[in-house]
């Protein structure tokens, strides 16, 4: 987002999934533990009559010598922050029905890329694809009430807030930066509590989704939520967040895995296999 302020939320999801699934399995000799990450793109855009519950499902699968022990799941509904100056054209049903022509057959005049312009992210910028009164908010709350599986928001941000640069980036490269903000995770209850206080149609700002004290004592920046890696490795794995399934026949787990009444677009599975002595 530091160099591509109008990137579609779906493309950010794709990049996250690509980076994780590109990592090969790893073996930790001292602990006698193997770890593998797999991904699967499920789709879901064909179900336009449904309200999507989550964009990404994180599954943690614990095995011992290859035998299944238990599973945990955490569901992420992702939203990206919009810059002040450069809009994000949301993908609509027609974009998927038209196909590649929507980007390969543009004949109308467009904003010239040969003239750079400034863009800014700050605390007053909004997560523009989320609005007070959206049916999606109600659908997520109903899903938790019915299934008992919590949903979290994965909030895509630039590497720092505030952040300002010119677009297009010089030679297409972003200057070196420390990722102080980036993708942050908040429980849906926190996000919905803010959204429901807004006038209908308004979107929450970055600063309206700040919690106090910081949600992670080891990370001062976690007033905007957990870092993604700490959320998965510490909160979900340590059973503080997400939903644990020890029964492979649990109907809520079966519904999540196989029923498509609450579409989920993609899944990332982290398998941890414990060897002898682990």
Helices and strands as residue ranges (DSSP letters): H 9-21, E 26-28, E 33-41, E 54-64, E 67-80, H 93-98, H 101-104, E 117-121, H 135-147, E 151-156, E 163-167, G 170-172, E 184-187, H 188-195, G 207-209, G 220-224, E 226-227, H 228-230, I 231-236, E 243-245, H 251-258, E 264-274
